[in-house]
Amino acid sequence: MSVKKFPHLAHWGAFTAVTERGVLTRCDPFFADADPSPMLARIPELVYSDRRIRQPMVRRSWLARRENSDRTLR
């Protein structure tokens, strides 16, 4: 089994992401964190959720306004 560990920081705190065969399996809290966030345990579930946005998204109306405003600035 190919287990790899990656130190990481997020707004939930410092942790080590643990992967097995390229799949995130768990997030271990930073060893010196006296009160790690319980949200760290949910990160693997969130990464692979079917509700996750998989690519950048932009509203067409925002793009249209942006294109129109760019023309007036030139």
PDB file of N, H, CA, C and O in Angstrom:
ATOM      1  N   MET A   1       0.849  -1.176   0.000  1.00  0.00           N
ATOM      2  CA  MET A   1       0.000   0.000   0.000  1.00  0.00           C
ATOM      3  C   MET A   1       0.897   1.243   0.000  1.00  0.00           C
ATOM      4  O   MET A   1       1.888   1.303   0.728  1.00  0.00           O
ATOM      5  N   SER A   2       0.545   2.210  -0.807  1.00  0.00           N
ATOM      6  H   SER A   2      -0.260   2.162  -1.398  1.00  0.00           H
ATOM      7  CA  SER A   2       1.325   3.437  -0.934  1.00  0.00           C
ATOM      8  C   SER A   2       0.698   4.549  -0.098  1.00  0.00           C
ATOM      9  O   SER A   2      -0.219   5.235  -0.551  1.00  0.00           O
ATOM     10  N   VAL A   3       1.196   4.722   1.121  1.00  0.00           N
ATOM     11  H   VAL A   3       1.941   4.165   1.489  1.00  0.00           H
ATOM     12  CA  VAL A   3       0.679   5.766   2.018  1.00  0.00           C
ATOM     13  C   VAL A   3       1.628   6.952   1.961  1.00  0.00           C
ATOM     14  O   VAL A   3       2.838   6.798   2.125  1.00  0.00           O
ATOM     15  N   LYS A   4       1.066   8.149   1.724  1.00  0.00           N
ATOM     16  H   LYS A   4       0.083   8.274   1.590  1.00  0.00           H
ATOM     17  CA  LYS A   4       1.855   9.378   1.708  1.00  0.00           C
ATOM     18  C   LYS A   4       1.206  10.386   2.642  1.00  0.00           C
ATOM     19  O   LYS A   4      -0.012  10.397   2.817  1.00  0.00           O
ATOM     20  N   LYS A   5       2.039  11.234   3.238  1.00  0.00           N
ATOM     21  H   LYS A   5       3.029  11.225   3.095  1.00  0.00           H
ATOM     22  CA  LYS A   5       1.546  12.257   4.160  1.00  0.00           C
ATOM     23  C   LYS A   5       2.012  13.626   3.692  1.00  0.00           C
ATOM     24  O   LYS A   5       3.163  13.805   3.293  1.00  0.00           O
ATOM     25  N   PHE A   6       1.089  14.597   3.749  1.00  0.00           N
ATOM     26  H   PHE A   6       0.154  14.451   4.074  1.00  0.00           H
ATOM     27  CA  PHE A   6       1.364  15.947   3.288  1.00  0.00           C
ATOM     28  C   PHE A   6       0.944  16.959   4.342  1.00  0.00           C
ATOM     29  O   PHE A   6      -0.243  17.052   4.652  1.00  0.00           O
ATOM     30  N   PRO A   7       1.893  17.732   4.910  1.00  0.00           N
ATOM     31  CA  PRO A   7       1.507  18.788   5.848  1.00  0.00           C
ATOM     32  C   PRO A   7       0.694  19.849   5.102  1.00  0.00           C
ATOM     33  O   PRO A   7       0.972  20.162   3.945  1.00  0.00           O
ATOM     34  N   HIS A   8      -0.301  20.389   5.780  1.00  0.00           N
ATOM     35  H   HIS A   8      -0.526  20.135   6.721  1.00  0.00           H
ATOM     36  CA  HIS A   8      -1.191  21.332   5.122  1.00  0.00           C
ATOM     37  C   HIS A   8      -1.766  22.318   6.148  1.00  0.00           C
ATOM     38  O   HIS A   8      -1.857  22.017   7.338  1.00  0.00           O
ATOM     39  N   LEU A   9      -2.149  23.494   5.659  1.00  0.00           N
ATOM     40  H   LEU A   9      -2.076  23.738   4.693  1.00  0.00           H
ATOM     41  CA  LEU A   9      -2.834  24.496   6.483  1.00  0.00           C
ATOM     42  C   LEU A   9      -4.147  24.871   5.805  1.00  0.00           C
ATOM     43  O   LEU A   9      -4.204  25.019   4.584  1.00  0.00           O
ATOM     44  N   ALA A  10      -5.176  25.021   6.585  1.00  0.00           N
ATOM     45  H   ALA A  10      -5.131  24.901   7.576  1.00  0.00           H
ATOM     46  CA  ALA A  10      -6.474  25.460   6.070  1.00  0.00           C
ATOM     47  C   ALA A  10      -7.121  26.332   7.137  1.00  0.00           C
ATOM     48  O   ALA A  10      -6.585  26.480   8.235  1.00  0.00           O
ATOM     49  N   HIS A  11      -8.269  26.905   6.814  1.00  0.00           N
ATOM     50  H   HIS A  11      -8.705  26.785   5.922  1.00  0.00           H
ATOM     51  CA  HIS A  11      -8.926  27.751   7.812  1.00  0.00           C
ATOM     52  C   HIS A  11      -9.443  26.937   8.993  1.00  0.00           C
ATOM     53  O   HIS A  11      -9.881  27.509   9.991  1.00  0.00           O
ATOM     54  N   TRP A  12      -9.398  25.601   8.894  1.00  0.00           N
ATOM     55  H   TRP A  12      -9.042  25.135   8.084  1.00  0.00           H
ATOM     56  CA  TRP A  12      -9.764  24.760  10.038  1.00  0.00           C
ATOM     57  C   TRP A  12      -8.560  24.429  10.897  1.00  0.00           C
ATOM     58  O   TRP A  12      -8.702  23.806  11.949  1.00  0.00           O
ATOM     59  N   GLY A  13      -7.367  24.840  10.459  1.00  0.00           N
ATOM     60  H   GLY A  13      -7.252  25.345   9.604  1.00  0.00           H
ATOM     61  CA  GLY A  13      -6.163  24.596  11.245  1.00  0.00           C
ATOM     62  C   GLY A  13      -5.105  23.827  10.470  1.00  0.00           C
ATOM     63  O   GLY A  13      -5.273  23.521   9.289  1.00  0.00           O
ATOM     64  N   ALA A  14      -4.021  23.524  11.155  1.00  0.00           N
ATOM     65  H   ALA A  14      -3.885  23.773  12.114  1.00  0.00           H
ATOM     66  CA  ALA A  14      -2.920  22.766  10.566  1.00  0.00           C
ATOM     67  C   ALA A  14      -3.218  21.273  10.705  1.00  0.00           C
ATOM     68  O   ALA A  14      -3.768  20.827  11.712  1.00  0.00           O
ATOM     69  N   PHE A  15      -2.845  20.512   9.675  1.00  0.00           N
ATOM     70  H   PHE A  15      -2.399  20.875   8.857  1.00  0.00           H
ATOM     71  CA  PHE A  15      -3.079  19.079   9.711  1.00  0.00           C
ATOM     72  C   PHE A  15      -2.162  18.383   8.718  1.00  0.00           C
ATOM     73  O   PHE A  15      -1.485  19.036   7.924  1.00  0.00           O
ATOM     74  N   THR A  16      -2.142  17.075   8.764  1.00  0.00           N
ATOM     75  H   THR A  16      -2.693  16.545   9.409  1.00  0.00           H
ATOM     76  CA  THR A  16      -1.422  16.264   7.795  1.00  0.00           C
ATOM     77  C   THR A  16      -2.444  15.470   7.004  1.00  0.00           C
ATOM     78  O   THR A  16      -3.193  14.668   7.562  1.00  0.00           O
ATOM     79  N   ALA A  17      -2.467  15.701   5.694  1.00  0.00           N
ATOM     80  H   ALA A  17      -1.859  16.352   5.241  1.00  0.00           H
ATOM     81  CA  ALA A  17      -3.349  14.942   4.811  1.00  0.00           C
ATOM     82  C   ALA A  17      -2.687  13.595   4.537  1.00  0.00           C
ATOM     83  O   ALA A  17      -1.515  13.538   4.165  1.00  0.00           O
ATOM     84  N   VAL A  18      -3.431  12.528   4.720  1.00  0.00           N
ATOM     85  H   VAL A  18      -4.383  12.575   5.022  1.00  0.00           H
ATOM     86  CA  VAL A  18      -2.914  11.181   4.514  1.00  0.00           C
ATOM     87  C   VAL A  18      -3.628  10.573   3.314  1.00  0.00           C
ATOM     88  O   VAL A  18      -4.856  10.520   3.264  1.00  0.00           O
ATOM     89  N   THR A  19      -2.826  10.111   2.339  1.00  0.00           N
ATOM     90  H   THR A  19      -1.827  10.154   2.380  1.00  0.00           H
ATOM     91  CA  THR A  19      -3.399   9.489   1.147  1.00  0.00           C
ATOM     92  C   THR A  19      -2.944   8.048   1.043  1.00  0.00           C
ATOM     93  O   THR A  19      -1.846   7.693   1.472  1.00  0.00           O
ATOM     94  N   GLU A  20      -3.800   7.229   0.468  1.00  0.00           N
ATOM     95  H   GLU A  20      -4.692   7.518   0.120  1.00  0.00           H
ATOM     96  CA  GLU A  20      -3.475   5.838   0.167  1.00  0.00           C
ATOM     97  C   GLU A  20      -3.824   5.605  -1.295  1.00  0.00           C
ATOM     98  O   GLU A  20      -4.977   5.749  -1.703  1.00  0.00           O
ATOM     99  N   ARG A  21      -2.815   5.245  -2.073  1.00  0.00           N
ATOM    100  H   ARG A  21      -1.879   5.128  -1.742  1.00  0.00           H
ATOM    101  CA  ARG A  21      -2.974   5.060  -3.518  1.00  0.00           C
ATOM    102  C   ARG A  21      -3.568   6.294  -4.185  1.00  0.00           C
ATOM    103  O   ARG A  21      -4.381   6.183  -5.103  1.00  0.00           O
ATOM    104  N   GLY A  22      -3.155   7.468  -3.718  1.00  0.00           N
ATOM    105  H   GLY A  22      -2.495   7.557  -2.973  1.00  0.00           H
ATOM    106  CA  GLY A  22      -3.599   8.715  -4.326  1.00  0.00           C
ATOM    107  C   GLY A  22      -4.951   9.224  -3.862  1.00  0.00           C
ATOM    108  O   GLY A  22      -5.423  10.242  -4.370  1.00  0.00           O
ATOM    109  N   VAL A  23      -5.579   8.563  -2.931  1.00  0.00           N
ATOM    110  H   VAL A  23      -5.196   7.736  -2.518  1.00  0.00           H
ATOM    111  CA  VAL A  23      -6.898   8.952  -2.430  1.00  0.00           C
ATOM    112  C   VAL A  23      -6.751   9.465  -1.001  1.00  0.00           C
ATOM    113  O   VAL A  23      -6.151   8.803  -0.155  1.00  0.00           O
ATOM    114  N   LEU A  24      -7.303  10.650  -0.738  1.00  0.00           N
ATOM    115  H   LEU A  24      -7.790  11.189  -1.425  1.00  0.00           H
ATOM    116  CA  LEU A  24      -7.275  11.205   0.613  1.00  0.00           C
ATOM    117  C   LEU A  24      -8.132  10.341   1.525  1.00  0.00           C
ATOM    118  O   LEU A  24      -9.332  10.182   1.299  1.00  0.00           O
ATOM    119  N   THR A  25      -7.507   9.787   2.555  1.00  0.00           N
ATOM    120  H   THR A  25      -6.532   9.916   2.739  1.00  0.00           H
ATOM    121  CA  THR A  25      -8.240   8.893   3.458  1.00  0.00           C
ATOM    122  C   THR A  25      -8.521   9.511   4.813  1.00  0.00           C
ATOM    123  O   THR A  25      -9.522   9.186   5.452  1.00  0.00           O
ATOM    124  N   ARG A  26      -7.637  10.409   5.260  1.00  0.00           N
ATOM    125  H   ARG A  26      -6.824  10.673   4.741  1.00  0.00           H
ATOM    126  CA  ARG A  26      -7.877  11.055   6.553  1.00  0.00           C
ATOM    127  C   ARG A  26      -7.010  12.302   6.675  1.00  0.00           C
ATOM    128  O   ARG A  26      -6.089  12.517   5.887  1.00  0.00           O
ATOM    129  N   CYS A  27      -7.321  13.110   7.671  1.00  0.00           N
ATOM    130  H   CYS A  27      -8.069  12.935   8.311  1.00  0.00           H
ATOM    131  CA  CYS A  27      -6.541  14.302   7.995  1.00  0.00           C
ATOM    132  C   CYS A  27      -6.208  14.241   9.477  1.00  0.00           C
ATOM    133  O   CYS A  27      -7.091  14.325  10.331  1.00  0.00           O
ATOM    134  N   ASP A  28      -4.925  14.095   9.767  1.00  0.00           N
ATOM    135  H   ASP A  28      -4.208  14.028   9.074  1.00  0.00           H
ATOM    136  CA  ASP A  28      -4.466  14.024  11.152  1.00  0.00           C
ATOM    137  C   ASP A  28      -4.170  15.432  11.658  1.00  0.00           C
ATOM    138  O   ASP A  28      -3.442  16.173  10.997  1.00  0.00           O
ATOM    139  N   PRO A  29      -4.711  15.822  12.806  1.00  0.00           N
ATOM    140  CA  PRO A  29      -4.442  17.155  13.352  1.00  0.00           C
ATOM    141  C   PRO A  29      -2.955  17.363  13.623  1.00  0.00           C
ATOM    142  O   PRO A  29      -2.219  16.408  13.869  1.00  0.00           O
ATOM    143  N   PHE A  30      -2.527  18.611  13.576  1.00  0.00           N
ATOM    144  H   PHE A  30      -3.125  19.387  13.376  1.00  0.00           H
ATOM    145  CA  PHE A  30      -1.157  18.976  13.917  1.00  0.00           C
ATOM    146  C   PHE A  30      -0.880  18.515  15.333  1.00  0.00           C
ATOM    147  O   PHE A  30      -1.692  18.737  16.231  1.00  0.00           O
ATOM    148  N   PHE A  31       0.261  17.875  15.539  1.00  0.00           N
ATOM    149  H   PHE A  31       0.921  17.695  14.809  1.00  0.00           H
ATOM    150  CA  PHE A  31       0.559  17.244  16.833  1.00  0.00           C
ATOM    151  C   PHE A  31       0.548  18.232  17.998  1.00  0.00           C
ATOM    152  O   PHE A  31       0.241  17.842  19.125  1.00  0.00           O
ATOM    153  N   ALA A  32       0.872  19.489  17.754  1.00  0.00           N
ATOM    154  H   ALA A  32       1.121  19.806  16.839  1.00  0.00           H
ATOM    155  CA  ALA A  32       0.949  20.468  18.846  1.00  0.00           C
ATOM    156  C   ALA A  32      -0.359  21.244  19.048  1.00  0.00           C
ATOM    157  O   ALA A  32      -0.422  22.142  19.887  1.00  0.00           O
ATOM    158  N   ASP A  33      -1.384  20.907  18.294  1.00  0.00           N
ATOM    159  H   ASP A  33      -1.333  20.177  17.612  1.00  0.00           H
ATOM    160  CA  ASP A  33      -2.676  21.597  18.424  1.00  0.00           C
ATOM    161  C   ASP A  33      -3.436  20.999  19.607  1.00  0.00           C
ATOM    162  O   ASP A  33      -3.866  19.847  19.560  1.00  0.00           O
ATOM    163  N   ALA A  34      -3.596  21.778  20.650  1.00  0.00           N
ATOM    164  H   ALA A  34      -3.247  22.715  20.688  1.00  0.00           H
ATOM    165  CA  ALA A  34      -4.260  21.291  21.865  1.00  0.00           C
ATOM    166  C   ALA A  34      -5.766  21.094  21.676  1.00  0.00           C
ATOM    167  O   ALA A  34      -6.383  20.308  22.394  1.00  0.00           O
ATOM    168  N   ASP A  35      -6.355  21.803  20.715  1.00  0.00           N
ATOM    169  H   ASP A  35      -5.853  22.442  20.131  1.00  0.00           H
ATOM    170  CA  ASP A  35      -7.800  21.721  20.497  1.00  0.00           C
ATOM    171  C   ASP A  35      -8.099  21.740  18.998  1.00  0.00           C
ATOM    172  O   ASP A  35      -8.624  22.732  18.490  1.00  0.00           O
ATOM    173  N   PRO A  36      -7.774  20.661  18.282  1.00  0.00           N
ATOM    174  CA  PRO A  36      -7.996  20.663  16.830  1.00  0.00           C
ATOM    175  C   PRO A  36      -9.477  20.685  16.482  1.00  0.00           C
ATOM    176  O   PRO A  36     -10.319  20.178  17.224  1.00  0.00           O
ATOM    177  N   SER A  37      -9.768  21.277  15.350  1.00  0.00           N
ATOM    178  H   SER A  37      -9.084  21.689  14.747  1.00  0.00           H
ATOM    179  CA  SER A  37     -11.156  21.368  14.900  1.00  0.00           C
ATOM    180  C   SER A  37     -11.691  19.987  14.534  1.00  0.00           C
ATOM    181  O   SER A  37     -11.007  19.213  13.864  1.00  0.00           O
ATOM    182  N   PRO A  38     -12.905  19.675  14.971  1.00  0.00           N
ATOM    183  CA  PRO A  38     -13.510  18.402  14.571  1.00  0.00           C
ATOM    184  C   PRO A  38     -13.820  18.353  13.071  1.00  0.00           C
ATOM    185  O   PRO A  38     -14.079  17.283  12.521  1.00  0.00           O
ATOM    186  N   MET A  39     -13.792  19.512  12.418  1.00  0.00           N
ATOM    187  H   MET A  39     -13.582  20.381  12.865  1.00  0.00           H
ATOM    188  CA  MET A  39     -14.046  19.562  10.974  1.00  0.00           C
ATOM    189  C   MET A  39     -12.963  18.836  10.177  1.00  0.00           C
ATOM    190  O   MET A  39     -13.216  18.413   9.049  1.00  0.00           O
ATOM    191  N   LEU A  40     -11.772  18.684  10.737  1.00  0.00           N
ATOM    192  H   LEU A  40     -11.568  19.028  11.654  1.00  0.00           H
ATOM    193  CA  LEU A  40     -10.700  17.996  10.025  1.00  0.00           C
ATOM    194  C   LEU A  40     -11.109  16.583   9.617  1.00  0.00           C
ATOM    195  O   LEU A  40     -10.712  16.102   8.556  1.00  0.00           O
ATOM    196  N   ALA A  41     -11.888  15.932  10.441  1.00  0.00           N
ATOM    197  H   ALA A  41     -12.211  16.323  11.303  1.00  0.00           H
ATOM    198  CA  ALA A  41     -12.329  14.568  10.146  1.00  0.00           C
ATOM    199  C   ALA A  41     -13.249  14.512   8.937  1.00  0.00           C
ATOM    200  O   ALA A  41     -13.371  13.462   8.307  1.00  0.00           O
ATOM    201  N   ARG A  42     -13.898  15.620   8.601  1.00  0.00           N
ATOM    202  H   ARG A  42     -13.799  16.474   9.113  1.00  0.00           H
ATOM    203  CA  ARG A  42     -14.848  15.660   7.486  1.00  0.00           C
ATOM    204  C   ARG A  42     -14.210  16.001   6.151  1.00  0.00           C
ATOM    205  O   ARG A  42     -14.850  15.845   5.111  1.00  0.00           O
ATOM    206  N   ILE A  43     -12.965  16.463   6.152  1.00  0.00           N
ATOM    207  H   ILE A  43     -12.445  16.589   6.997  1.00  0.00           H
ATOM    208  CA  ILE A  43     -12.342  16.917   4.905  1.00  0.00           C
ATOM    209  C   ILE A  43     -12.349  15.842   3.818  1.00  0.00           C
ATOM    210  O   ILE A  43     -12.737  16.156   2.692  1.00  0.00           O
ATOM    211  N   PRO A  44     -11.946  14.596   4.079  1.00  0.00           N
ATOM    212  CA  PRO A  44     -11.983  13.605   2.998  1.00  0.00           C
ATOM    213  C   PRO A  44     -13.377  13.435   2.381  1.00  0.00           C
ATOM    214  O   PRO A  44     -13.517  13.300   1.165  1.00  0.00           O
ATOM    215  N   GLU A  45     -14.384  13.443   3.223  1.00  0.00           N
ATOM    216  H   GLU A  45     -14.270  13.552   4.211  1.00  0.00           H
ATOM    217  CA  GLU A  45     -15.766  13.322   2.738  1.00  0.00           C
ATOM    218  C   GLU A  45     -16.125  14.506   1.838  1.00  0.00           C
ATOM    219  O   GLU A  45     -16.771  14.333   0.804  1.00  0.00           O
ATOM    220  N   LEU A  46     -15.705  15.697   2.233  1.00  0.00           N
ATOM    221  H   LEU A  46     -15.180  15.838   3.073  1.00  0.00           H
ATOM    222  CA  LEU A  46     -16.012  16.903   1.459  1.00  0.00           C
ATOM    223  C   LEU A  46     -15.265  16.934   0.130  1.00  0.00           C
ATOM    224  O   LEU A  46     -15.804  17.396  -0.875  1.00  0.00           O
ATOM    225  N   VAL A  47     -14.036  16.448   0.120  1.00  0.00           N
ATOM    226  H   VAL A  47     -13.598  16.073   0.937  1.00  0.00           H
ATOM    227  CA  VAL A  47     -13.232  16.457  -1.106  1.00  0.00           C
ATOM    228  C   VAL A  47     -13.892  15.614  -2.198  1.00  0.00           C
ATOM    229  O   VAL A  47     -13.848  15.981  -3.372  1.00  0.00           O
ATOM    230  N   TYR A  48     -14.491  14.511  -1.828  1.00  0.00           N
ATOM    231  H   TYR A  48     -14.528  14.212  -0.875  1.00  0.00           H
ATOM    232  CA  TYR A  48     -15.063  13.586  -2.802  1.00  0.00           C
ATOM    233  C   TYR A  48     -16.591  13.683  -2.900  1.00  0.00           C
ATOM    234  O   TYR A  48     -17.228  12.822  -3.507  1.00  0.00           O
ATOM    235  N   SER A  49     -17.166  14.709  -2.317  1.00  0.00           N
ATOM    236  H   SER A  49     -16.648  15.408  -1.824  1.00  0.00           H
ATOM    237  CA  SER A  49     -18.619  14.879  -2.352  1.00  0.00           C
ATOM    238  C   SER A  49     -19.120  15.112  -3.775  1.00  0.00           C
ATOM    239  O   SER A  49     -18.463  15.794  -4.561  1.00  0.00           O
ATOM    240  N   ASP A  50     -20.276  14.551  -4.105  1.00  0.00           N
ATOM    241  H   ASP A  50     -20.810  13.997  -3.466  1.00  0.00           H
ATOM    242  CA  ASP A  50     -20.875  14.791  -5.417  1.00  0.00           C
ATOM    243  C   ASP A  50     -21.444  16.208  -5.523  1.00  0.00           C
ATOM    244  O   ASP A  50     -21.852  16.633  -6.604  1.00  0.00           O
ATOM    245  N   ARG A  51     -21.473  16.924  -4.428  1.00  0.00           N
ATOM    246  H   ARG A  51     -21.142  16.579  -3.549  1.00  0.00           H
ATOM    247  CA  ARG A  51     -21.957  18.316  -4.431  1.00  0.00           C
ATOM    248  C   ARG A  51     -20.836  19.336  -4.611  1.00  0.00           C
ATOM    249  O   ARG A  51     -21.093  20.537  -4.691  1.00  0.00           O
ATOM    250  N   ARG A  52     -19.611  18.865  -4.673  1.00  0.00           N
ATOM    251  H   ARG A  52     -19.402  17.889  -4.608  1.00  0.00           H
ATOM    252  CA  ARG A  52     -18.464  19.763  -4.810  1.00  0.00           C
ATOM    253  C   ARG A  52     -18.387  20.324  -6.228  1.00  0.00           C
ATOM    254  O   ARG A  52     -18.610  19.607  -7.203  1.00  0.00           O
ATOM    255  N   ILE A  53     -18.073  21.602  -6.329  1.00  0.00           N
ATOM    256  H   ILE A  53     -17.892  22.185  -5.536  1.00  0.00           H
ATOM    257  CA  ILE A  53     -17.872  22.230  -7.633  1.00  0.00           C
ATOM    258  C   ILE A  53     -16.519  21.768  -8.150  1.00  0.00           C
ATOM    259  O   ILE A  53     -15.497  22.014  -7.508  1.00  0.00           O
ATOM    260  N   ARG A  54     -16.495  21.112  -9.283  1.00  0.00           N
ATOM    261  H   ARG A  54     -17.324  20.912  -9.804  1.00  0.00           H
ATOM    262  CA  ARG A  54     -15.282  20.471  -9.798  1.00  0.00           C
ATOM    263  C   ARG A  54     -14.422  21.385 -10.672  1.00  0.00           C
ATOM    264  O   ARG A  54     -13.262  21.076 -10.946  1.00  0.00           O
ATOM    265  N   GLN A  55     -14.986  22.499 -11.102  1.00  0.00           N
ATOM    266  H   GLN A  55     -15.928  22.750 -10.879  1.00  0.00           H
ATOM    267  CA  GLN A  55     -14.215  23.424 -11.938  1.00  0.00           C
ATOM    268  C   GLN A  55     -14.700  24.843 -11.670  1.00  0.00           C
ATOM    269  O   GLN A  55     -15.803  25.034 -11.157  1.00  0.00           O
ATOM    270  N   PRO A  56     -13.891  25.832 -12.009  1.00  0.00           N
ATOM    271  CA  PRO A  56     -14.319  27.221 -11.778  1.00  0.00           C
ATOM    272  C   PRO A  56     -15.619  27.534 -12.531  1.00  0.00           C
ATOM    273  O   PRO A  56     -15.813  27.081 -13.659  1.00  0.00           O
ATOM    274  N   MET A  57     -16.480  28.290 -11.915  1.00  0.00           N
ATOM    275  H   MET A  57     -16.322  28.658 -10.999  1.00  0.00           H
ATOM    276  CA  MET A  57     -17.757  28.662 -12.510  1.00  0.00           C
ATOM    277  C   MET A  57     -17.925  30.182 -12.453  1.00  0.00           C
ATOM    278  O   MET A  57     -17.539  30.822 -11.476  1.00  0.00           O
ATOM    279  N   VAL A  58     -18.506  30.748 -13.515  1.00  0.00           N
ATOM    280  H   VAL A  58     -18.819  30.227 -14.310  1.00  0.00           H
ATOM    281  CA  VAL A  58     -18.769  32.181 -13.580  1.00  0.00           C
ATOM    282  C   VAL A  58     -20.129  32.376 -14.241  1.00  0.00           C
ATOM    283  O   VAL A  58     -20.444  31.701 -15.221  1.00  0.00           O
ATOM    284  N   ARG A  59     -20.930  33.288 -13.717  1.00  0.00           N
ATOM    285  H   ARG A  59     -20.675  33.836 -12.921  1.00  0.00           H
ATOM    286  CA  ARG A  59     -22.233  33.585 -14.333  1.00  0.00           C
ATOM    287  C   ARG A  59     -22.034  34.300 -15.663  1.00  0.00           C
ATOM    288  O   ARG A  59     -21.169  35.167 -15.784  1.00  0.00           O
ATOM    289  N   ARG A  60     -22.837  33.936 -16.660  1.00  0.00           N
ATOM    290  H   ARG A  60     -23.540  33.232 -16.562  1.00  0.00           H
ATOM    291  CA  ARG A  60     -22.762  34.597 -17.975  1.00  0.00           C
ATOM    292  C   ARG A  60     -23.049  36.081 -17.853  1.00  0.00           C
ATOM    293  O   ARG A  60     -22.419  36.889 -18.536  1.00  0.00           O
ATOM    294  N   SER A  61     -23.992  36.456 -16.992  1.00  0.00           N
ATOM    295  H   SER A  61     -24.503  35.799 -16.437  1.00  0.00           H
ATOM    296  CA  SER A  61     -24.335  37.876 -16.840  1.00  0.00           C
ATOM    297  C   SER A  61     -23.148  38.663 -16.293  1.00  0.00           C
ATOM    298  O   SER A  61     -22.947  39.815 -16.678  1.00  0.00           O
ATOM    299  N   TRP A  62     -22.366  38.067 -15.412  1.00  0.00           N
ATOM    300  H   TRP A  62     -22.529  37.131 -15.100  1.00  0.00           H
ATOM    301  CA  TRP A  62     -21.174  38.735 -14.882  1.00  0.00           C
ATOM    302  C   TRP A  62     -20.149  38.927 -15.992  1.00  0.00           C
ATOM    303  O   TRP A  62     -19.540  39.991 -16.105  1.00  0.00           O
ATOM    304  N   LEU A  63     -19.961  37.898 -16.809  1.00  0.00           N
ATOM    305  H   LEU A  63     -20.456  37.034 -16.717  1.00  0.00           H
ATOM    306  CA  LEU A  63     -19.022  38.021 -17.925  1.00  0.00           C
ATOM    307  C   LEU A  63     -19.473  39.099 -18.899  1.00  0.00           C
ATOM    308  O   LEU A  63     -18.650  39.869 -19.396  1.00  0.00           O
ATOM    309  N   ALA A  64     -20.769  39.164 -19.178  1.00  0.00           N
ATOM    310  H   ALA A  64     -21.438  38.539 -18.775  1.00  0.00           H
ATOM    311  CA  ALA A  64     -21.282  40.166 -20.114  1.00  0.00           C
ATOM    312  C   ALA A  64     -21.050  41.574 -19.571  1.00  0.00           C
ATOM    313  O   ALA A  64     -20.608  42.455 -20.308  1.00  0.00           O
ATOM    314  N   ARG A  65     -21.341  41.791 -18.295  1.00  0.00           N
ATOM    315  H   ARG A  65     -21.700  41.075 -17.696  1.00  0.00           H
ATOM    316  CA  ARG A  65     -21.095  43.115 -17.702  1.00  0.00           C
ATOM    317  C   ARG A  65     -19.615  43.456 -17.734  1.00  0.00           C
ATOM    318  O   ARG A  65     -19.240  44.598 -18.001  1.00  0.00           O
ATOM    319  N   ARG A  66     -18.790  42.484 -17.468  1.00  0.00           N
ATOM    320  H   ARG A  66     -19.094  41.557 -17.251  1.00  0.00           H
ATOM    321  CA  ARG A  66     -17.337  42.703 -17.466  1.00  0.00           C
ATOM    322  C   ARG A  66     -16.854  43.076 -18.876  1.00  0.00           C
ATOM    323  O   ARG A  66     -16.056  43.999 -19.037  1.00  0.00           O
ATOM    324  N   GLU A  67     -17.336  42.361 -19.880  1.00  0.00           N
ATOM    325  H   GLU A  67     -17.984  41.611 -19.749  1.00  0.00           H
ATOM    326  CA  GLU A  67     -16.932  42.658 -21.260  1.00  0.00           C
ATOM    327  C   GLU A  67     -17.389  44.051 -21.665  1.00  0.00           C
ATOM    328  O   GLU A  67     -16.649  44.766 -22.340  1.00  0.00           O
ATOM    329  N   ASN A  68     -18.580  44.449 -21.271  1.00  0.00           N
ATOM    330  H   ASN A  68     -19.181  43.868 -20.722  1.00  0.00           H
ATOM    331  CA  ASN A  68     -19.092  45.778 -21.600  1.00  0.00           C
ATOM    332  C   ASN A  68     -18.281  46.863 -20.888  1.00  0.00           C
ATOM    333  O   ASN A  68     -17.997  47.907 -21.475  1.00  0.00           O
ATOM    334  N   SER A  69     -17.911  46.627 -19.644  1.00  0.00           N
ATOM    335  H   SER A  69     -18.142  45.778 -19.167  1.00  0.00           H
ATOM    336  CA  SER A  69     -17.157  47.647 -18.904  1.00  0.00           C
ATOM    337  C   SER A  69     -15.735  47.739 -19.431  1.00  0.00           C
ATOM    338  O   SER A  69     -15.146  48.820 -19.402  1.00  0.00           O
ATOM    339  N   ASP A  70     -15.165  46.642 -19.913  1.00  0.00           N
ATOM    340  H   ASP A  70     -15.644  45.764 -19.937  1.00  0.00           H
ATOM    341  CA  ASP A  70     -13.824  46.677 -20.485  1.00  0.00           C
ATOM    342  C   ASP A  70     -13.783  47.547 -21.737  1.00  0.00           C
ATOM    343  O   ASP A  70     -12.791  48.233 -21.985  1.00  0.00           O
ATOM    344  N   ARG A  71     -14.846  47.521 -22.519  1.00  0.00           N
ATOM    345  H   ARG A  71     -15.651  46.963 -22.317  1.00  0.00           H
ATOM    346  CA  ARG A  71     -14.897  48.304 -23.754  1.00  0.00           C
ATOM    347  C   ARG A  71     -14.919  49.797 -23.465  1.00  0.00           C
ATOM    348  O   ARG A  71     -14.338  50.589 -24.207  1.00  0.00           O
ATOM    349  N   THR A  72     -15.590  50.175 -22.387  1.00  0.00           N
ATOM    350  H   THR A  72     -16.062  49.531 -21.785  1.00  0.00           H
ATOM    351  CA  THR A  72     -15.662  51.600 -22.081  1.00  0.00           C
ATOM    352  C   THR A  72     -14.364  52.135 -21.516  1.00  0.00           C
ATOM    353  O   THR A  72     -14.118  53.340 -21.564  1.00  0.00           O
ATOM    354  N   LEU A  73     -13.532  51.260 -20.982  1.00  0.00           N
ATOM    355  H   LEU A  73     -13.732  50.281 -20.944  1.00  0.00           H
ATOM    356  CA  LEU A  73     -12.266  51.708 -20.411  1.00  0.00           C
ATOM    357  C   LEU A  73     -11.176  51.893 -21.463  1.00  0.00           C
ATOM    358  O   LEU A  73     -10.165  52.545 -21.202  1.00  0.00           O
ATOM    359  N   ARG A  74     -11.373  51.336 -22.622  1.00  0.00           N
ATOM    360  H   ARG A  74     -12.194  50.807 -22.834  1.00  0.00           H
ATOM    361  CA  ARG A  74     -10.325  51.405 -23.670  1.00  0.00           C
ATOM    362  C   ARG A  74     -10.480  52.586 -24.567  1.00  0.00           C
ATOM    363  O   ARG A  74      -9.681  52.773 -25.484  1.00  0.00           O
TER     364      ARG A  74
END
